[in-house]
Amino acid sequence: MRRRTAHHAFGAATVVCAALVAYEAWRLHGAHQTNDAIANAAATATAPTAVPQAQFAQAVVLARAGKYEDALQRYKVIARGSQDDLAVDALYNTGNLHFREAVRRGPDSAQRRVPLLELAKQSYRAALRRDPSRWDARYNLERTLWLAPEFEETMVESVQRDAENRVMSTLSTTRGDLP
């Protein structure tokens, strides 16, 4: 009786261990497929892929090549598609992409630069909402705020209110000389 119970317990433990080995083998196979897709991402940056990590690698390759719009589209797809660390990284890289494009355009083109800086701020804030511990996103947000500061609405409203309440004098401005 004891021997039979020990054999059943050993058989159950063997089945559990075999299931764990099969699960880890399946995960290893998936990791190999992901690594292959990432390795091929540089060569096939324009080919669509279903693996999010490969899409991210393609976006990085496109951004390094200076293809702003294509890289931006890839990052947006990744950011919308998942809620994990890869989406936070995509949001952070989207902010970096906007920031670099704004800096590349230079201070002379303020009309083109300010909207890009605003988009960068939005991306950094979205990344920080998902993962508040991202110090690199905080730092880049601060740098972006140096280039495009935000004014509190109360300050802007008070300046507008003062401008509206300002009364123009109709008195002639004759200047009297001092004695």
Secondary structure, DSSP 8 states (H G I E B T S, - for coil): -HHHHHHHHHHHHHHHHHHHHHHHHHHHHHHHHHHHHHHHHTTTTTS--S-HHHHHHHHHHHHHTT-HHHHHHHHHHHHHH--SHHHHHHHHHHHHHHHHHHHHH-TT-HHHHHHHHHHHHHHHHHHHHH-TT-HHHHHHHHHHHHHS----HHHHHHHHHHHHH-----S--------
